[in-house]
Amino acid sequence: MAASVEQSWARILRWLSVNVTWAVPAVAPPASPQAVADAEREIGARLPDDLKQWWLLADGMTDMVLCLPPECQPLSVADSLEDRRMHLHDWRALGKPTSSAGVAGEPSLPFLDLFLPIGTDGCGGYLYVDLRDGDLRGSVGWCNGEEAHDGAEWDSTAHLLAATAEAMTAGVPCKGPYGDVVPEPDPASFVMWRRVGEAG
């Protein structure tokens, strides 16, 4: 079982406060319960409790702090919804069906209406929560912006945050779409995530 969202997020913030000090002021205030409820209404699906808990702790980042693997900035509720609208529009413009098919955790070529971005690398890649039905409902997947959505990389938002916290504070490599990675702080720049075995 993953650690609680609150515990993992606190560990991540402690690591940032020591290693990337400018990042902590970029943590946005908590989202309002109304904003989260409005997001559920727009999507037409219940959000996982762990995702809601995270947004009620911090509504994303106000600056490009790549504190999530593989190198992503947490999105606010508003930015998450805006990215979802953009991806749906772009895939529909290509004539691709976006109606959700299959079960949660399965790969998909197009962006689906039950995918919700929660992190961005600023270069077209993003983390998304899969809201389709199935045992892996609420799992977190990755799309590099050019290829198919890979399917579940982490079982939940709580698992993503717990793995991130372990990598930061205990040195345990975090599994992700590009293999095992560890954070490499640069106080004057972004948090980098280096593949285990690569030269720093």
Buried (B, 14 or more C-beta within 10 A) or exposed (E): EBBBBBBBBBBBBBBBEEBBEEBEEBBBEBBEEEBBEBBEEEBEBEBBEBBBBBBBBBBBBEEBBBBBBBBBBBBBBBBBBEBBEEBBEEBBEEEEEBEBEBEBBBEBEBBBBBBBBBBBBEEEBBBBBBBBEBEBBBBBBBBBEEEEBBBBBBBBBBBBBBBBBBBBBEEEBBBBBEEBBBBEBEEEEBBBBBEEEEEE
